[in-house]
Amino acid sequence: RAADDHRPTRQLRTPQHLDRCDELVEVEVQDPARRRHPSSVPAGTDWVLPAMDEQGVRCRYWRLTCCPMADPTTPVPVTDRPLFPQGYGVPTTTRGLLAWTDVEPRLVAALHYWLATVRPDGTPHVVPRWGVWLDGRFWYDGAPTTRHARNLAANPACSLNLENGAEAVIVEGTSTPTRADADRLGNRLAEAFGKYHELGYSPGADSWSGEDGGGLCVLTPRRALAWFSFPTDCTRFRFEP
């Protein structure tokens, strides 16, 4: 496709979108246009199709046997340029756009996040949060009586931001209370929260399994904005429902 094509680009899923995967296998398909699982894939196995070769006759699948709870429905965003006023220098072509695989690892690795919410009177509120990015969503916990939690109870719209303003990652979406069974999502969340062990926070897999969810909330993204070398790579990501 031409570099100056203005149409959004849809990225294919790759292992970076998953918590983990254990095996890459290649299987033949008869129909080059086929996007379903080929007959050689065992029934009941979770697979992700990231790419086909140039001839379209060979598919590459990652088998998710070691992490059966990896979410195969994790959204993959459509990318395009954000709208900036004239004078900011943001390119009008798709050349230099970031890929979501460039951005998501930073959300996974971050220790400190800024969460912006809106008070019932319409004034803004911002608070630093600990949390984990898993399966394309941001998971965090805390008392439901905190100011930001009460804001979100009235208006779930929010913004999640990383600390670096020169290499910015901004995620907009909605945050809602949830819970996590200890032997399923809870176990994976506890493992992801391991990055805070040296800071004195070590939740267990059953921390969010009660009826109240242990204060667990999940932010589901609607759009994101990122740049690492403004304005040349300024990129908007839109998550389709």
Summary of the structure (lengths in Angstrom):
residues: 241
radius of gyration: 19.8
end to end distance: 26.0
largest distance: 59.9
contacts: 674
relative contact order: 0.17
helix: 16%
strand: 30%
